[in-house]
Amino acid sequence: MIVDQQFGRAWAAYCGDSCEVLPRIPENSIHLSVFSPPFAALYTYSNSERDLGNCRTDEEFFRHFEFIVAELFRVLIPGRLVAFHCMNIPAMKERDGYIGLKDFRGDLIRQFQRQGFIFHSEHCIWKDPLIEATRTKALGLMHKQIQKDSSMCRAGIPDYLIAMRKPGGNPEPVAHPEGITSFAGMNPPRDAEGNLSHNRWRRYASPVWMDVDQSRTLQKDSAREDRDERHIAPLQLDVIERACFLWSNPKDVVLSPFMGIGSEGYVALEMGRRFIGIELKQSYYAQAVRNLAHAEEYANSQMTLLECEAPMQHRSDDWLRCLGWRDSIAEETLERAEEKGI
Ligand SMILES: C[S@@+](CC[C@H](N)C(=O)[O-])C[C@H]1O[C@@H](n2cnc3c(N)ncnc32)[C@H](O)[C@@H]1O
């Protein structure tokens, strides 16, 4: 059930379960999906059984998630990509019976492959082991473990950005005739002998991203009423910006089935894309709506008259109506409101 829905001129946000909202999106209509999946039993976002983060076991998580992956495959335009952000999960003695690592990243890739996706690209995103050690107190990262028995020492756990491609020819090429005209990340490359775009591409194409600003997240940028939300880990804006640049065109429709506080949409709108987001938890959804409205305001203020053409000038619902699915959801929400006597 869709608890709430709100629209901007270039975005639509739904408060509800992705398993129920995704089937309403027409097939082959989404240009790019960027998101971080909720991790099974690692963080608790809410107490809802619809929350994928509340699955009791890994098997349960992947049974639930299979449905999302199948829907992503259906709604994506052929030749286009899903870019998801994830990390491997530490196995814990109390929960898993042993201390070690679980190949969550690999399990996700294999699940996408089972649904027909092609494993397209992977970036490893460096994270500081000292910060992880301080935050998690993981035995394998402690300096004292080196002194005691280093057979139990391990590497820190990085993030990954995994891109999976839907087979088929991409009907709308993502062309950058001017090369890479801006750079998202730390220590931007300098223009040596006029090869700036090449140097930027070298950094974007690096299999390990050492230059993602971990602190550039939405909570930091627009922190307002998030202090009560302890568990959300907003996706770094640099990562989203790189994914949107590489794998979408301006005005493309970007989808996040796990929108959280709206980071993916925030960047998509800033970069002139359209956005559809779904989030289960109401307080995150409310924050996402505020963030999306803020991003749209910013994007509009940056636009020249020339750029201000469709769809930005259209009424908020026009482009969703074009997608052919807004009305059915709107009607259903209205019916439910009437049932409840609202
Ligand atoms: C890793 S967080 C996403 C954070 C987001 N990338 C951001 O930067 O704000 C995962 C989100 O998925 C949401 N979620 C979990 N199960 C869901 C479901 N079935 N449908 C929609 N959202 C869900 C959680 O409430 C949580 O906000």
The ligand as a MOL file (V3000), in Angstrom:
LIG
                    3D

  0  0  0     0  0            999 V3000
M  V30 BEGIN CTAB
M  V30 COUNTS 27 29 0 0 0
M  V30 BEGIN ATOM
M  V30 1 C 20.8650 1.7610 2.7720 0
M  V30 2 S 19.4000 2.6590 3.0600 0 CHG=1
M  V30 3 C 19.3580 3.7590 1.6870 0
M  V30 4 C 19.9970 5.0790 1.9600 0
M  V30 5 C 19.9220 6.0120 0.7670 0
M  V30 6 N 20.8020 5.5500 -0.3160 0
M  V30 7 C 20.3010 7.4330 1.1780 0
M  V30 8 O 21.3820 7.8800 0.7940 0
M  V30 9 O 19.5380 8.0390 1.9320 0 CHG=-1
M  V30 10 C 18.1550 1.5060 2.6310 0
M  V30 11 C 16.7270 2.0430 2.7400 0
M  V30 12 O 15.8270 1.0490 2.2800 0
M  V30 13 C 14.5920 1.2230 2.9950 0
M  V30 14 N 13.7910 0.0050 2.7970 0
M  V30 15 C 13.9430 -1.2200 3.3630 0
M  V30 16 N 13.0250 -2.0870 2.8950 0
M  V30 17 C 12.2730 -1.4040 1.9730 0
M  V30 18 C 11.1900 -1.7660 1.1240 0
M  V30 19 N 10.6810 -3.0030 1.1240 0
M  V30 20 N 10.6830 -0.8110 0.2980 0
M  V30 21 C 11.1880 0.4490 0.2820 0
M  V30 22 N 12.2110 0.8460 1.0760 0
M  V30 23 C 12.7580 -0.0650 1.9070 0
M  V30 24 C 15.0640 1.4920 4.4160 0
M  V30 25 O 14.0590 2.1350 5.1750 0
M  V30 26 C 16.2870 2.3850 4.1750 0
M  V30 27 O 15.9260 3.7420 4.1990 0
M  V30 END ATOM
M  V30 BEGIN BOND
M  V30 1 1 1 2
M  V30 2 1 2 3
M  V30 3 1 2 10
M  V30 4 1 3 4
M  V30 5 1 4 5
M  V30 6 1 5 6
M  V30 7 1 5 7
M  V30 8 2 7 8
M  V30 9 1 7 9
M  V30 10 1 10 11
M  V30 11 1 11 12
M  V30 12 1 11 26
M  V30 13 1 12 13
M  V30 14 1 13 14
M  V30 15 1 13 24
M  V30 16 1 14 15
M  V30 17 1 14 23
M  V30 18 2 15 16
M  V30 19 1 16 17
M  V30 20 1 17 18
M  V30 21 2 17 23
M  V30 22 1 18 19
M  V30 23 2 18 20
M  V30 24 1 20 21
M  V30 25 2 21 22
M  V30 26 1 22 23
M  V30 27 1 24 25
M  V30 28 1 24 26
M  V30 29 1 26 27
M  V30 END BOND
M  V30 END CTAB
M  END
